Amino acid sequence: MSESTLDMTKSTLDTAILAQIKIVLSHTTHPGNIGAVARAMKVMGLSQLCLVNPKIFPDPQAVSMSANATDILDEAVVYQSIEEAIADCRLIIGTSARVRSLPNEIIEPRQLTEVLQNNINNFPVAILFGTEHSGLTNQELQLCHYHLCIPTSNEYGSLNLAAAVQLIAYELLLASTAIAFGKEKTVNDDLKNESVITRKELNGLVEHFENLMAQTGYLDANKQELIEMRLNRLFNKARLETSEYNILRGFLKSIEQMNSNESGSSTSQQK
C-alpha cells in the first residue's frame, strides 16, 4: 500500500470514528453558546450535535457565533430528554467540574484516547455537557460510564461551555487518529469481543429490576431514587455485553413466570 493510500485510509477511518461521537448539550440557556459549540466541533471534525430541551433554538445568535459551522446547526437534533438522545449509544461520558456523592470512574481529557481504544466495539459514543450554570444533574450523570473532569487552576476553575467542548473535541480528534492508526493491528482481537449494550437496553434492564423488586416487596418507595442510582452505577461499571444482558433479562423473566404460576395456583386452591 502506498503512503498516499495509507494516509487516505487513516483519514477515512478518522472521519468514520468521529462521525459516531455525539456531543450532547442538556438544557443550554444561551443560543450563542450553541453556535460556539458548533464551531468548536467543526474545527475538530465532529458533526453530531444533540440538543436536549435548549431554551432558545434555532436563533440568529447561534448562527452568528457558529462562524462557518452553520451546517452543524442545520443538522442538530433536538430531543425532549437526555435518555432519548443517548438511547443508541454504548459508551456515555459525562462532563462535570464537581465530584458527586456517587461518582462514576473519573477520567481526564487526556485519557480519552485510552478509553476509546478500549471500547472500539462500543460505538456510538455520547459526550454529555450540562446547563451552563450548574452542569449535569446527578440523574444525568448516573446514565454515564465515566465522569470526565477537566483540570483547572485552583484559583479560578470556570470554563465556559464552548471552551470545554473545544478542549474535549481536540482530545477526541487525537483519539480518532490513534485508533485509526492502530485499527489494522487490533481488528482480529476486536472481533472476539461483544459490544456493550446500548443505553436504551440498560434503561429497560433497570426498569425490569425495579418492577420485579416492587412485585416481591423488596423495593421501598422512599428509596426508589437511590436504588435506581445504584443500579445504574452497578451496570455502568459492569459494562454488560449482549450475552450477559440476555442472561439477566431471562433470569428476571423466569422469576416473573414463577411468581405468576404461584399466584395462579393459590387462586385455584382458594376456589
VOBA-1610 file (N, C-alpha, C; in pm, whole numbers, padded with zeros to 5 digits, always signed):
BEGIN
Met+00085-00119+00000Met+00000+00000+00000Met+00089+00124+00000Ser+00063+00221-00090Ser+00144+00341-00098Ser+00117+00430+00021Glu+00209+00525+00045Glu+00195+00615+00161Glu+00070+00702+00146Ser+00042+00747+00021Ser-00074+00833-00001Ser-00203+00756+00023Thr-00206+00628-00019Thr-00325+00545+00004Thr-00344+00519+00152Leu-00232+00495+00224Leu-00239+00471+00368Leu-00293+00595+00440Asp-00245+00714+00400Asp-00291+00838+00461Asp-00440+00856+00436Met-00486+00821+00314Met-00627+00835+00281Met-00711+00740+00366Thr-00660+00617+00385Thr-00732+00520+00467Thr-00744+00568+00610Lys-00634+00621+00664Lys-00637+00674+00800Lys-00735+00789+00812Ser-00734+00878+00711Ser-00824+00992+00712Ser-00969+00948+00709Thr-00998+00845+00627Thr-01134+00793+00621Thr-01177+00732+00753Leu-01085+00658+00817Leu-01114+00600+00947Leu-01136+00707+01053Asp-01051+00811+01050Asp-01068+00924+01142Asp-01210+00978+01133Thr-01252+01005+01009Thr-01384+01063+00985Thr-01495+00970+01034Ala-01480+00840+01004Ala-01582+00742+01044Ala-01593+00732+01196Ile-01480+00740+01265Ile-01481+00733+01411Ile-01547+00857+01470Leu-01508+00975+01423Leu-01564+01099+01474Leu-01713+01111+01444Ala-01756+01052+01333Ala-01898+01057+01295Ala-01985+00979+01390Gln-01925+00892+01471Gln-02001+00812+01567Gln-01992+00866+01709Ile-01949+00991+01722Ile-01939+01055+01853Ile-02039+01171+01858Lys-02129+01164+01955Lys-02230+01269+01973Lys-02185+01368+02081Ile-02200+01495+02052Ile-02187+01598+02154Ile-02329+01635+02197Val-02361+01607+02323Val-02497+01626+02373Val-02499+01741+02473Leu-02574+01846+02443Leu-02588+01962+02531Leu-02725+01956+02598Ser-02725+01956+02730Ser-02851+01945+02803Ser-02895+02081+02858His-03015+02123+02819His-03079+02245+02872His-02989+02368+02861Thr-02930+02388+02744Thr-02847+02506+02721Thr-02934+02631+02724Thr-02890+02733+02795Thr-02974+02852+02816Thr-02949+02962+02714His-02828+02971+02659His-02796+03082+02568His-02767+03028+02428Pro-02840+03074+02327Pro-02820+03023+02191Pro-02680+03050+02136Gly-02616+03159+02183Gly-02480+03188+02138Gly-02383+03078+02175Asn-02406+03014+02289Asn-02320+02904+02331Asn-02336+02783+02238Ile-02458+02761+02191Ile-02480+02650+02097Ile-02403+02675+01968Gly-02405+02798+01919Gly-02330+02831+01799Gly-02180+02816+01818Ala-02130+02861+01934Ala-01987+02850+01962Ala-01945+02703+01973Val-02032+02619+02029Val-02003+02476+02037Val-01997+02415+01897Ala-02089+02456+01810Ala-02088+02405+01672Ala-01956+02437+01603Arg-01907+02557+01624Arg-01778+02597+01566Arg-01664+02511+01622Ala-01665+02492+01754Ala-01561+02411+01819Ala-01563+02268+01765Met-01682+02215+01741Met-01695+02079+01689Met-01640+02068+01548Lys-01681+02162+01462Lys-01642+02151+01321Lys-01492+02160+01303Val-01428+02245+01380Val-01282+02260+01372Val-01212+02127+01399Met-01271+02043+01484Met-01209+01916+01522Met-01272+01795+01453Gly-01357+01820+01353Gly-01408+01710+01272Gly-01531+01641+01325Leu-01591+01695+01431Leu-01713+01636+01486Leu-01835+01694+01417Ser-01941+01615+01405Ser-02056+01660+01327Ser-02191+01637+01395Gln-02199+01548+01495Gln-02327+01515+01556Gln-02353+01600+01681Leu-02439+01700+01666Leu-02476+01785+01778Leu-02619+01752+01821Cys-02635+01716+01946Cys-02767+01681+02001Cys-02802+01781+02111Leu-02922+01837+02103Leu-02966+01938+02197Leu-03086+01887+02275Val-03073+01885+02406Val-03183+01839+02492Val-03251+01961+02554Asn-03372+01987+02511Asn-03452+02098+02562Asn-03375+02230+02573Pro-03316+02278+02462Pro-03250+02409+02468Pro-03353+02518+02494Lys-03314+02622+02567Lys-03409+02730+02599Lys-03452+02805+02473Ile-03354+02832+02384Ile-03385+02904+02260Ile-03305+02841+02146Phe-03374+02781+02052Phe-03309+02724+01933Phe-03417+02683+01833Pro-03397+02718+01704Pro-03287+02794+01645Pro-03295+02943+01679Asp-03183+03013+01652Asp-03177+03154+01687Asp-03063+03220+01610Pro-03080+03347+01567Pro-02973+03417+01494Pro-02841+03425+01571Gln-02847+03431+01704Gln-02723+03437+01782Gln-02642+03309+01768Ala-02711+03198+01758Ala-02641+03071+01738Ala-02571+03071+01603Val-02639+03119+01502Val-02579+03126+01367Val-02459+03219+01368Ser-02473+03334+01433Ser-02364+03432+01437Ser-02240+03376+01505Met-02257+03306+01616Met-02144+03252+01692Met-02083+03128+01629Ser-02155+03067+01535Ser-02103+02944+01473Ser-02002+02971+01363Ala-01989+03098+01323Ala-01900+03133+01211Ala-01941+03055+01086Asn-01855+02967+01037Asn-01889+02889+00917Asn-01934+02747+00950Ala-01984+02727+01069Ala-02028+02593+01110Ala-02181+02584+01112Thr-02247+02657+01025Thr-02393+02655+01022Thr-02448+02518+00982Asp-02366+02439+00910Asp-02413+02305+00873Asp-02431+02217+00996Ile-02348+02238+01099Ile-02363+02163+01223Ile-02496+02200+01289Leu-02529+02329+01288Leu-02655+02375+01346Leu-02775+02324+01266Asp-02762+02325+01133Asp-02873+02280+01049Asp-02906+02134+01072Glu-02803+02054+01103Glu-02822+01911+01121Glu-02839+01871+01268Ala-02834+01968+01358Ala-02851+01939+01500Ala-02990+01882+01525Val-02997+01786+01618Val-03124+01721+01651Val-03165+01763+01792Val-03290+01806+01806Val-03342+01846+01936Val-03422+01731+01997Tyr-03394+01699+02122Tyr-03461+01590+02192Tyr-03535+01644+02314Gln-03637+01570+02356Gln-03714+01607+02475Gln-03650+01556+02603Ser-03565+01454+02593Ser-03499+01401+02713Ser-03360+01353+02678Ile-03274+01349+02778Ile-03137+01303+02755Ile-03135+01153+02726Glu-03230+01079+02785Glu-03240+00935+02758Glu-03267+00909+02611Glu-03351+00993+02552Glu-03382+00979+02410Glu-03259+01009+02324Ala-03182+01109+02363Ala-03065+01150+02285Ala-02955+01043+02284Ile-02944+00965+02392Ile-02834+00869+02404Ile-02883+00724+02393Ala-03007+00704+02351Ala-03067+00570+02351Ala-02985+00468+02273Asp-02923+00507+02162Asp-02849+00413+02079Asp-02701+00405+02114Cys-02657+00479+02216Cys-02514+00485+02249Cys-02473+00372+02343Arg-02351+00322+02323Arg-02298+00213+02405Arg-02193+00261+02506Leu-02140+00379+02483Leu-02042+00438+02575Leu-02084+00582+02598Ile-02104+00618+02725Ile-02154+00750+02760Ile-02061+00814+02862Ile-02014+00934+02832Ile-01919+01005+02916Ile-01980+01139+02955Gly-01993+01162+03086Gly-02050+01287+03135Gly-01943+01380+03186Thr-01951+01507+03148Thr-01853+01607+03193Thr-01906+01681+03314Ser-01818+01708+03408Ser-01859+01781+03528Ser-01736+01836+03599Ala-01752+01954+03655Ala-01642+02015+03731Ala-01642+01969+03876Arg-01753+01902+03916Arg-01768+01863+04056Arg-01772+01712+04070Val-01708+01660+04174Val-01717+01518+04207Val-01844+01498+04288Arg-01927+01402+04249Arg-02057+01384+04313Arg-02051+01277+04422Ser-02163+01261+04493Ser-02168+01169+04606Ser-02152+01024+04564Leu-02201+00990+04443Leu-02183+00854+04390Leu-02112+00865+04255Pro-01983+00898+04257Pro-01913+00924+04132Pro-01890+00798+04050Asn-01892+00814+03918Asn-01850+00706+03829Asn-01698+00708+03825Glu-01641+00622+03743Glu-01496+00625+03726Glu-01457+00760+03668Ile-01365+00829+03735Ile-01327+00965+03695Ile-01206+00961+03602Ile-01217+01033+03490Ile-01106+01042+03395Ile-01083+01188+03360Glu-00966+01215+03301Glu-00934+01346+03248Glu-00933+01340+03096Pro-00942+01455+03028Pro-00949+01454+02881Pro-00837+01376+02813Arg-00716+01381+02868Arg-00602+01315+02805Arg-00617+01163+02806Gln-00709+01110+02888Gln-00732+00966+02894Gln-00835+00918+02790Leu-00893+01010+02715Leu-00997+00972+02620Leu-00946+00875+02514Thr-00821+00892+02470Thr-00766+00800+02370Thr-00768+00657+02422Glu-00720+00637+02544Glu-00717+00503+02603Glu-00859+00448+02620Val-00950+00532+02669Val-01088+00488+02690Val-01153+00445+02559Leu-01137+00525+02454Leu-01199+00490+02326Leu-01132+00369+02262Gln-01000+00357+02276Gln-00931+00240+02222Gln-00980+00113+02290Asn-01007+00120+02421Asn-01054+00003+02495Asn-01201-00027+02469Asn-01269+00065+02401Asn-01412+00048+02374Asn-01441+00057+02224Ile-01349+00006+02144Ile-01361+00020+01999Ile-01488-00046+01946Asn-01539-00146+02016Asn-01663-00211+01974Asn-01788-00143+02028Asn-01768-00038+02109Asn-01880+00020+02182Asn-01919+00160+02135Phe-01916+00178+02005Phe-01968+00300+01945Phe-02114+00274+01905Pro-02199+00378+01897Pro-02175+00521+01911Pro-02141+00562+02056Val-02074+00679+02065Val-02031+00736+02192Val-02102+00869+02212Ala-02141+00899+02334Ala-02200+01028+02366Ala-02116+01098+02472Ile-02089+01228+02450Ile-02022+01312+02548Ile-02126+01414+02595Leu-02160+01411+02724Leu-02267+01493+02776Leu-02215+01619+02845Phe-02281+01731+02816Phe-02250+01859+02880Phe-02379+01916+02938Gly-02372+01961+03064Gly-02491+02012+03130Gly-02515+02159+03103Thr-02617+02213+03165Thr-02650+02355+03151Thr-02535+02442+03202Glu-02525+02563+03149Glu-02409+02648+03174Glu-02382+02675+03322His-02487+02696+03400His-02469+02743+03537His-02444+02632+03638Ser-02499+02515+03614Ser-02487+02410+03717Ser-02439+02275+03664Gly-02421+02262+03534Gly-02369+02137+03478Gly-02474+02027+03475Leu-02429+01905+03458Leu-02519+01791+03456Leu-02579+01765+03594Thr-02703+01721+03596Thr-02765+01684+03723Thr-02711+01546+03766Asn-02733+01511+03891Asn-02694+01378+03939Asn-02766+01269+03860Gln-02893+01296+03825Gln-02970+01198+03748Gln-02912+01178+03609Glu-02862+01286+03549Glu-02799+01275+03416Glu-02665+01205+03424Leu-02588+01233+03528Leu-02457+01170+03544Leu-02468+01020+03571Gln-02577+00977+03633Gln-02591+00836+03665Gln-02611+00752+03538Leu-02639+00817+03427Leu-02654+00747+03299Leu-02518+00718+03233Cys-02411+00770+03292Cys-02279+00767+03228Cys-02190+00655+03279His-02101+00610+03190His-01999+00511+03229His-01879+00580+03294Tyr-01849+00701+03248Tyr-01734+00776+03300Tyr-01776+00918+03336His-01705+00973+03432His-01722+01110+03478His-01594+01183+03439Leu-01603+01275+03342Leu-01485+01342+03287Leu-01470+01479+03351Cys-01354+01502+03413Cys-01324+01631+03475Cys-01205+01696+03406Ile-01216+01824+03376Ile-01107+01899+03314Ile-01026+01967+03424Pro-00896+01936+03436Pro-00814+02002+03539Pro-00805+02152+03512Thr-00822+02231+03614Thr-00812+02377+03602Thr-00736+02433+03722Ser-00711+02562+03719Ser-00643+02629+03828Ser-00726+02622+03955Asn-00657+02606+04068Asn-00727+02607+04196Asn-00786+02743+04228Glu-00726+02847+04170Glu-00771+02983+04198Glu-00893+03022+04115Tyr-00902+02967+03992Tyr-01016+03002+03906Tyr-01040+02888+03809Gly-01147+02815+03831Gly-01172+02694+03752Gly-01292+02701+03661Ser-01337+02823+03627Ser-01460+02837+03547Ser-01429+02835+03398Leu-01478+02730+03330Leu-01466+02720+03184Leu-01604+02743+03124Asn-01610+02824+03017Asn-01740+02835+02951Asn-01765+02710+02867Leu-01891+02692+02827Leu-01932+02568+02761Leu-01852+02541+02635Ala-01839+02641+02549Ala-01768+02621+02422Ala-01621+02587+02444Ala-01558+02648+02545Ala-01418+02619+02574Ala-01401+02475+02620Ala-01494+02428+02703Ala-01488+02289+02749Ala-01506+02193+02631Val-01602+02222+02545Val-01624+02136+02428Val-01502+02139+02337Gln-01441+02257+02317Gln-01324+02268+02230Gln-01209+02181+02281Leu-01184+02187+02411Leu-01075+02110+02469Leu-01099+01960+02453Ile-01220+01917+02482Ile-01251+01775+02473Ile-01255+01729+02327Ala-01306+01815+02239Ala-01310+01782+02095Ala-01168+01762+02040Tyr-01075+01842+02087Tyr-00935+01826+02045Tyr-00882+01688+02086Glu-00911+01648+02209Glu-00866+01516+02255Glu-00935+01404+02177Leu-01061+01426+02140Leu-01131+01326+02060Leu-01069+01313+01921Leu-01026+01424+01865Leu-00958+01420+01735Leu-00828+01341+01745Leu-00750+01366+01849Leu-00627+01290+01870Leu-00657+01142+01889Ala-00763+01113+01964Ala-00801+00974+01989Ala-00840+00904+01860Ser-00915+00972+01774Ser-00958+00911+01648Ser-00838+00879+01560Thr-00738+00967+01562Thr-00616+00943+01483Thr-00541+00821+01536Ala-00530+00812+01668Ala-00459+00699+01730Ala-00532+00568+01700Ile-00664+00571+01707Ile-00743+00449+01680Ile-00730+00409+01534Ala-00739+00506+01444Ala-00727+00477+01301Ala-00591+00419+01268Phe-00487+00470+01334Phe-00351+00423+01308Phe-00334+00278+01352Gly-00398+00241+01465Gly-00380+00106+01517Gly-00490+00010+01480Lys-00585+00053+01397Lys-00704-00029+01368Lys-00668-00162+01304Glu-00581-00161+01203Glu-00549-00285+01132Glu-00480-00386+01224Lys-00407-00336+01323Lys-00333-00425+01412Lys-00425-00495+01511Thr-00539-00431+01545Thr-00623-00484+01653Thr-00754-00543+01605Val-00780-00540+01474Val-00912-00581+01426Val-00946-00724+01462Asn-00847-00816+01458Asn-00875-00956+01491Asn-00914-00973+01636Asp-00848-00898+01726Asp-00883-00903+01867Asp-01021-00844+01890Asp-01054-00738+01817Asp-01184-00673+01835Asp-01299-00767+01805Leu-01280-00854+01703Leu-01388-00942+01660Leu-01422-01046+01766Lys-01329-01068+01861Lys-01354-01167+01965Lys-01447-01113+02074Asn-01463-00981+02078Asn-01538-00919+02186Asn-01678-00880+02142Glu-01772-00894+02232Glu-01907-00846+02206Glu-01914-00697+02236Ser-02022-00637+02187Ser-02045-00496+02216Ser-02115-00481+02350Val-02088-00370+02415Val-02163-00333+02536Val-02304-00296+02494Ile-02402-00321+02579Ile-02541-00292+02545Ile-02562-00141+02533Thr-02667-00103+02461Thr-02699+00038+02443Thr-02764+00094+02569Arg-02770+00226+02576Arg-02834+00291+02691Arg-02982+00254+02697Lys-03047+00241+02582Lys-03188+00203+02580Lys-03208+00065+02643Glu-03119-00029+02610Glu-03127-00163+02668Glu-03100-00159+02819Leu-03005-00076+02860Leu-02974-00065+03002Leu-03092-00005+03079Asn-03156+00096+03019Asn-03276+00153+03082Asn-03382+00046+03104Gly-03402-00040+03003Gly-03500-00147+03013Gly-03465-00246+03123Leu-03336-00275+03138Leu-03291-00368+03241Leu-03315-00310+03381Val-03280-00184+03400Val-03303-00119+03530Val-03452-00118+03563Glu-03534-00084+03465Glu-03679-00083+03486Glu-03732-00222+03521His-03677-00324+03454His-03717-00462+03481His-03684-00499+03625Phe-03564-00466+03670Phe-03524-00494+03808Phe-03617-00422+03906Glu-03644-00295+03880Glu-03727-00217+03972Glu-03869-00273+03978Asn-03925-00312+03864Asn-04060-00369+03862Asn-04066-00498+03943Leu-03963-00583+03924Leu-03962-00710+03997Leu-03938-00688+04146Met-03852-00591+04178Met-03830-00558+04319Met-03959-00511+04385Ala-04037-00434+04311Ala-04165-00386+04364Ala-04262-00503+04384Gln-04263-00596+04289Gln-04354-00712+04298Gln-04322-00800+04418Thr-04193-00815+04449Thr-04153-00903+04559Thr-04156-00832+04694Gly-04181-00700+04692Gly-04184-00624+04816Gly-04049-00576+04861Tyr-03944-00596+04780Tyr-03810-00554+04820Tyr-03794-00403+04809Leu-03857-00343+04708Leu-03834-00201+04678Leu-03917-00113+04770Asp-03848-00030+04846Asp-03912+00070+04932Asp-03931+00195+04848Ala-04055+00240+04835Ala-04085+00356+04751Ala-04006+00478+04792Asn-03975+00491+04920Asn-03898+00606+04969Asn-03751+00601+04926Lys-03707+00482+04887Lys-03566+00468+04847Lys-03550+00435+04699Gln-03657+00449+04622Gln-03653+00410+04481Gln-03548+00488+04402Glu-03538+00618+04428Glu-03442+00700+04354Glu-03299+00656+04381Leu-03268+00625+04508Leu-03134+00579+04543Leu-03106+00442+04483Ile-03205+00352+04486Ile-03188+00219+04427Ile-03161+00232+04277Glu-03238+00318+04211Glu-03218+00337+04066Glu-03079+00391+04037Met-03032+00484+04119Met-02900+00542+04100Met-02791+00435+04117Arg-02809+00350+04219Arg-02707+00248+04245Arg-02711+00137+04140Leu-02829+00103+04091Leu-02838+00005+03983Leu-02769+00057+03858Asn-02792+00183+03825Asn-02725+00243+03710Asn-02574+00240+03727Arg-02528+00274+03846Arg-02384+00274+03873Arg-02327+00133+03861Leu-02398+00035+03916Leu-02354-00104+03909Leu-02341-00152+03766Phe-02444-00130+03684Phe-02442-00181+03548Phe-02346-00102+03459Asn-02328+00027+03487Asn-02231+00104+03411Asn-02089+00054+03438Lys-02062+00020+03564Lys-01929-00034+03598Lys-01908-00171+03536Ala-02015-00249+03527Ala-02004-00386+03474Ala-01986-00387+03323Arg-02029-00279+03253Arg-02023-00273+03106Arg-02080-00401+03045Leu-02206-00427+03074Leu-02269-00552+03031Leu-02264-00570+02881Glu-02223-00690+02838Glu-02227-00726+02697Glu-02360-00793+02667Thr-02390-00811+02539Thr-02522-00859+02498Thr-02558-00992+02560Ser-02465-01088+02562Ser-02497-01220+02617Ser-02524-01212+02767Glu-02451-01126+02839Glu-02471-01109+02982Glu-02607-01043+03008Tyr-02638-00945+02926Tyr-02768-00878+02935Tyr-02883-00977+02914Asn-02868-01064+02814Asn-02972-01163+02786Asn-02990-01260+02902Ile-02881-01297+02969Ile-02890-01385+03086Ile-02972-01319+03196Leu-02941-01194+03225Leu-03012-01123+03332Leu-03160-01105+03298Arg-03190-01065+03175Arg-03330-01046+03138Arg-03405-01178+03143Gly-03340-01285+03096Gly-03403-01417+03101Gly-03428-01463+03243Phe-03332-01438+03332Phe-03347-01477+03472Phe-03463-01400+03537Leu-03470-01271+03512Leu-03579-01190+03568Leu-03715-01237+03516Lys-03721-01271+03389Lys-03847-01321+03332Lys-03887-01454+03395Ser-03787-01538+03426Ser-03818-01668+03488Ser-03875-01649+03628Ile-03825-01548+03701Ile-03880-01519+03834Ile-04024-01469+03821Glu-04047-01383+03722Glu-04183-01332+03699Glu-04278-01446+03667Gln-04231-01541+03585Gln-04315-01655+03548Gln-04344-01742+03669Met-04244-01763+03753Met-04263-01844+03873Met-04363-01777+03966Asn-04351-01646+03984Asn-04446-01573+04068Asn-04587-01582+04012Ser-04596-01575+03879Ser-04727-01582+03814Ser-04790-01720+03835Asn-04707-01827+03822Asn-04757-01965+03840Asn-04804-01986+03984Glu-04723-01933+04081Glu-04760-01950+04222Glu-04888-01875+04254Ser-04904-01757+04194Ser-05026-01678+04215Ser-05147-01749+04159Gly-05130-01810+04039Gly-05240-01884+03978Gly-05277-02006+04058Ser-05177-02075+04112Ser-05201-02196+04193Ser-05276-02160+04320Ser-05237-02048+04382Ser-05300-02004+04505Ser-05446-01968+04481Thr-05474-01903+04368Thr-05610-01865+04333Thr-05698-01988+04313Ser-05642-02089+04246Ser-05716-02212+04219Ser-05753-02284+04349Gln-05658-02287+04444Gln-05683-02355+04572Gln-05791-02284+04651Gln-05795-02151+04642Gln-05898-02076+04715Gln-06036-02107+04661Lys-06045-02131+04533Lys-06173-02164+04471Lys-06221-02303+04517
//
